[in-house]
Amino acid sequence: MVSLHIEHPITDFQTWADAFAMFADARRYAGVQAHRVRRPVDDPNYIFVELDFDTVEAATAFRAFLTSVVWAVPENAPALAGTPRTELLIAEMV
């Protein structure tokens, strides 16, 4: 399991959530197995998202989609306030 970790500031959570919902089919077609959305308790204008994939290749391809299609077009990411930071993470059993 590989997670694509995304974090960035937002202008408004509901606007962000509506835009996130618009891409549900794209996430499903890209192989997202599960997702988690979190916000810091002391900063409602910051978002953390983790998208789980079966492979590094699928996660990498979806990150490219986000960069070129979603975040590059203001209408697709109306609440984006700043540059998203991303990391690919793997779960380690300890």
ABEGO torsion letter per residue (X at the ends): XBBBBBBBBBABAAAAAAAAAAAAAAAAAAGBABBBBBBBAABAABBBBBBBBABAAAAAAAAAAAAAAAAABAAABAABBEBBBBBBBBBBBX
